[in-house]
Amino acid sequence: METLRLILLFVHVLGFAALIGGLLAQAGEASKRVNSAMRDGAGTAVVAGVALAGVLSAGDQDPDTTKIAVKLLIGVVILALVMANLRTEISQRLWLTILLLSIANVAVAIFWSPAHHWV
């Protein structure tokens, strides 16, 4: 079960890396669009995150359901914004919103986690 958890965590992180990388690849461009890295990264992060929450719930750990709910809400909002704008040019404001939500979701994962606390 631990191996599956680590694999899902790795895929979840790769999803966010693709999403943020796809966003940052357009940072200097005047015209911004949802690219395949953003689309696939957002979807991968959400699906892997839900699977990871399931594995944590099925194991002997007691997951933080509030943290999971916050991350899921942010992830679904990101995914909805990305999917709703697949075929159109996106504004600088929308691009920045998706970027900031993505960074916020990573921050929640890192700073709201007892796994990183020293005993």
Secondary structure, DSSP 8 states (H G I E B T S, - for coil): -HHHHHHHHHHHHHHHHHHHHHHHTTTT-SSEE--HHHHHHHHHHHHHHHHHHHHHHHSSS---HHHHHHHHHHHHHHHHHHHHTTTSEE-HHHHHHHHHHHHHHHHHHHHT-GGG---
